[in-house]
Structures are given as structure tokens and as C-alpha cells.
Amino acid sequence: MSPRQRLIAALLGLATLVVIAFAQRGLPWPDQRPIPWVAPTPTSLADLELDDGAGHAVGAEILAGHWTVVAVGYTSCPDVCPTALARLADAVSREPTLAAAFLAVDPARDRAHLAAYVAAFHPAIRGLTGTPAQLDRAVAALGATYVDNRDGTFDHSAAVFVVDPQGNLAGALPAPRDGAEVVAGVSALRDTWRPALEIELWTPRQPGPVGVGYGRFKNRGDRAIAVTGVAPLGLAGRGRVEVHASEVVDGVARMRQLETLTIAPGGTAVLAPGGQHLMLVDGAAAAPAVVVTTDIGAIAVVPLITAGRGDG
């Protein structure tokens, strides 16, 4: 036997001994947790239009300010979907800051008991459904798929989809085995998350028909970014948001509307009393979140936090 053949035989023998040792002693195999798929270009879910199965409209405001994991399925599924929901329940139990949603793609049968169905797994899981057109758009934005087999069953994506705190698809977990893997996958995506703009917004409690929004926009990139629009969410189409700047010249207070708000590379635009601010019109101050659009195509869903005048 040549030296090379003896080496191969020795390595095969060692591998066999390792297999026997793991099998006899019940030792866990080395960790082979799946690597999350990362969206090369984050896809915005800002146009999300769904409902909770009970007739209440649900939009992208539910995605603002936290990481969200989403599974696709249907309530009549006896095996894969309950298993996926059990993983989501395990994940949110391990990481309470994580939000979870189940996108039900069989609305004709799902609506009647969707809320009770998902609550049976964990009260924090939100059940979502919609019209066929709404579901098609939501599924496409997630990069998921589903097919109605016309026999009461559906083929659908098995992955867990991960949405970042600005309402953009961050990636997916192809085959998480349990809630721990879901949490680990989200953590991996969070560690690499670098939004173009870091945004914080708040509105003070104050009387009057028009509200105001303050906060900051921090540009993390190496080029200027212009905010081109801000719109309220969660108000069924009501409300309007405008960017304004106040100034006092020769003792006269003036306010002018800004078409864009430009943030220099590495810079921060501050919205504060007496300066740049958001004007919240037609009840927009009651919005739980807003959508921010920019000239680089980035769209961010941002929570609008209500606070006292001295809390900002």
C-alpha cells in the first residue's frame, strides 16, 4: 500500500470512529445552522394593503420600528403551517422585541377564524390576509410564492421572511428548524443592517387642528440624500404631511414649505421647534407611522411617536 493510500485509509477510519462516537453517545452534531439569504436590494413593503380577517385594514404601519418575521400559509394546512407558526411562537417568546405575522393566502376560508387560529400559537402573532390582488402584491414584495391547487390545498413558500424596522425586506431564512434559528437569523441580518438614513420622529401632544413633527434624519452614506416626501400611514387615506421651515426675521415669524430636505453625507438634519419641522394636516398627527421617500429610491416606514412637549 502506497503512503497516499495509507493516509486515505487512516482518514476514513477516523471518520468512521467519529460517526460511531456521535451515534453511541448521543452527542449533538456540529452546528450547521442555515445562513440567512440577504436581499441584495431591499424591497419596500410601504404599499402593503391587507386586513386582519375581521374587516380591519392593515398597512405598513405594523412594520415600523421593529424587526418582523413573516410566514406564508393557510389555516386549513394540517402540517407545514402549524409547524411554521410554532417556530414563530418560539421565536417571539425568546425575543419579545421581535414582531411576527402569518400571511394567510386562502381568504375565503381563512377569514372566519384567522385571529383565533394564530392566537392559539402565540398572542403576539398577527394574522393577515386580503383580496387576491392584495395578497399577490404582498407575496411578491416578500419574494415569496403561493399556488392555489383548486383542491383545498396550497403550495407556498416555506421560508421565514424578515422585514427590517423601516419596512423593507431584509432577507429570508430558508429552513429554520426552531425559534432559536429564527432569532439567530434575524440577529445576523440585524448585524449587517445599514439603512441609508437613520430616522427618528415624534409629535408633541398639543391642541389645534394642525400638528407638528420633530426629530432627526442622519445620513450614513457618502452622498447627499434628499427627502422628497412624507406621508401618513394607518389613517385610511386621510391626513397630509408637509416639510416646513420656520424663521423669525425683523421680529416677524414666517413659515415656508420645503420641496425637499437635503442631508449632506455623514450629516444630520434636525427637526426642532423654531426651525425645520413636519406640518401634520387633516389629522395626520394621529398616524402611528409615516412613509419617507428620498431621491435615491429608499423608502422608510418610520414610527411617529407621540410625546409631551418636554419629552422629545
VORO-72033 format. One record per residue (C-alpha): z, x, y. Coordinates in steps of 0.1 Angstrom, whole numbers, padded with zeros to 4 digits, always signed. Layout:
! residues N
ZXY
...
END
This chain:
! residues 312
+0000+0000+0000
-0010+0014+0034
+0015+0018+0063
-0001-0012+0081
+0002-0034+0050
+0038-0024+0046
+0045-0033+0082
+0028-0067+0079
+0048-0074+0047
+0080-0065+0063
+0074-0087+0093
+0065-0117+0071
+0097-0111+0051
+0118-0110+0083
+0102-0142+0095
+0109-0159+0062
+0146-0149+0064
+0148-0163+0099
+0134-0196+0088
+0158-0198+0058
+0188-0189+0081
+0180-0216+0106
+0174-0242+0078
+0206-0233+0058
+0230-0230+0088
+0216-0259+0108
+0210-0237+0138
+0190-0251+0167
+0156-0237+0172
+0149-0216+0203
+0143-0238+0233
+0107-0249+0237
+0110-0274+0264
+0077-0286+0278
+0066-0272+0311
+0060-0299+0337
+0025-0305+0349
+0023-0299+0387
+0000-0319+0408
-0025-0294+0424
-0029-0317+0454
+0000-0341+0459
-0013-0377+0458
+0004-0401+0482
+0018-0434+0470
+0023-0446+0506
-0001-0476+0499
+0020-0488+0470
+0019-0526+0468
+0039-0541+0439
+0066-0567+0432
+0098-0568+0412
+0086-0596+0389
+0107-0622+0407
+0083-0626+0437
+0098-0599+0460
+0073-0575+0474
+0080-0538+0468
+0063-0509+0486
+0066-0472+0491
+0099-0476+0509
+0116-0474+0475
+0104-0438+0471
+0117-0425+0504
+0143-0397+0505
+0149-0390+0468
+0131-0379+0436
+0118-0407+0414
+0107-0407+0378
+0083-0434+0366
+0073-0446+0331
+0044-0469+0324
+0046-0496+0297
+0052-0533+0290
+0082-0553+0279
+0067-0565+0246
+0063-0530+0234
+0087-0525+0204
+0089-0487+0201
+0074-0463+0227
+0085-0482+0258
+0122-0487+0248
+0123-0450+0239
+0109-0440+0273
+0134-0463+0291
+0163-0448+0271
+0152-0414+0283
+0151-0426+0319
+0185-0442+0315
+0199-0409+0301
+0183-0390+0330
+0198-0411+0358
+0232-0411+0340
+0230-0373+0340
+0217-0370+0376
+0228-0400+0397
+0207-0389+0427
+0175-0394+0407
+0158-0428+0410
+0139-0444+0381
+0112-0471+0378
+0094-0488+0350
+0058-0499+0358
+0051-0529+0337
+0013-0534+0331
+0014-0568+0314
+0024-0591+0343
+0016-0624+0326
+0044-0617+0300
+0065-0591+0318
+0074-0611+0350
+0098-0636+0334
+0123-0611+0321
+0114-0578+0337
+0146-0573+0357
+0169-0582+0328
+0148-0560+0305
+0151-0528+0325
+0188-0535+0335
+0197-0536+0298
+0188-0499+0297
+0204-0489+0330
+0212-0510+0361
+0197-0482+0383
+0162-0485+0368
+0138-0506+0389
+0113-0529+0372
+0079-0530+0390
+0047-0550+0383
+0019-0566+0403
-0015-0581+0402
-0041-0564+0380
-0057-0549+0412
-0023-0536+0425
-0014-0522+0391
-0048-0504+0388
-0042-0488+0422
-0006-0477+0414
-0016-0464+0380
-0045-0444+0395
-0022-0429+0422
+0001-0417+0395
-0027-0402+0375
-0018-0425+0346
-0038-0449+0325
-0035-0481+0306
-0058-0503+0285
-0053-0540+0275
-0063-0542+0238
-0065-0580+0241
-0042-0585+0212
-0009-0584+0229
-0007-0546+0229
-0015-0520+0255
-0024-0483+0253
-0008-0465+0281
+0003-0430+0293
+0034-0417+0276
+0043-0391+0303
+0071-0395+0328
+0056-0392+0363
+0076-0375+0391
+0074-0386+0427
+0088-0364+0455
+0111-0376+0483
+0081-0380+0506
+0064-0405+0483
+0038-0380+0468
+0031-0375+0432
+0047-0341+0424
+0037-0338+0387
+0044-0352+0353
+0065-0344+0322
+0040-0347+0293
+0065-0353+0265
+0102-0352+0274
+0124-0355+0243
+0155-0368+0262
+0171-0373+0295
+0181-0337+0297
+0145-0327+0296
+0136-0352+0323
+0163-0338+0346
+0153-0302+0338
+0116-0310+0345
+0124-0327+0379
+0146-0296+0388
+0117-0273+0380
+0094-0293+0403
+0121-0295+0430
+0125-0257+0429
+0088-0253+0438
+0085-0282+0463
+0074-0271+0497
+0064-0300+0519
+0042-0292+0549
+0066-0310+0572
+0104-0314+0568
+0112-0347+0585
+0145-0364+0594
+0145-0397+0613
+0173-0420+0624
+0176-0451+0646
+0208-0460+0666
+0223-0494+0664
+0216-0510+0698
+0208-0544+0712
+0174-0554+0725
+0140-0563+0712
+0128-0527+0711
+0144-0499+0690
+0142-0462+0692
+0139-0434+0666
+0152-0399+0669
+0151-0369+0645
+0130-0338+0639
+0097-0325+0624
+0099-0290+0611
+0066-0272+0603
+0070-0250+0573
+0034-0238+0573
+0013-0211+0591
-0009-0235+0611
-0002-0262+0637
+0002-0298+0624
-0003-0329+0644
+0014-0361+0636
-0013-0387+0641
+0005-0419+0632
+0038-0435+0622
+0040-0470+0606
+0070-0491+0593
+0074-0500+0556
+0092-0528+0539
+0086-0555+0566
+0057-0574+0551
+0033-0560+0576
+0055-0567+0607
+0065-0541+0632
+0048-0512+0650
+0058-0476+0658
+0046-0456+0687
+0054-0420+0697
+0066-0417+0733
+0080-0391+0757
+0104-0398+0785
+0109-0378+0816
+0126-0381+0850
+0105-0369+0880
+0120-0371+0915
+0146-0395+0903
+0121-0418+0886
+0122-0423+0848
+0088-0426+0832
+0077-0430+0796
+0042-0423+0783
+0027-0428+0749
+0016-0397+0729
-0016-0400+0708
-0004-0371+0687
+0027-0350+0683
+0018-0313+0675
+0042-0290+0658
+0035-0252+0661
+0035-0230+0629
+0071-0225+0619
+0082-0247+0648
+0103-0278+0652
+0096-0309+0673
+0128-0326+0682
+0130-0363+0690
+0161-0369+0712
+0173-0391+0740
+0155-0384+0773
+0126-0367+0756
+0102-0373+0728
+0111-0403+0706
+0097-0432+0685
+0094-0466+0700
+0101-0493+0674
+0084-0525+0683
+0084-0560+0669
+0114-0555+0646
+0103-0520+0633
+0139-0508+0638
+0148-0528+0607
+0124-0509+0585
+0140-0489+0556
+0113-0463+0559
+0082-0452+0577
+0049-0436+0568
+0040-0405+0587
+0003-0393+0587
-0010-0360+0600
-0042-0342+0608
-0041-0321+0576
-0041-0353+0554
-0005-0350+0544
+0012-0384+0542
+0050-0386+0540
+0072-0416+0533
+0105-0410+0552
+0137-0430+0552
+0147-0444+0586
+0185-0441+0587
+0205-0465+0609
+0234-0449+0626
+0257-0453+0655
+0248-0438+0689
+0270-0408+0683
+0262-0403+0647
+0228-0386+0649
END
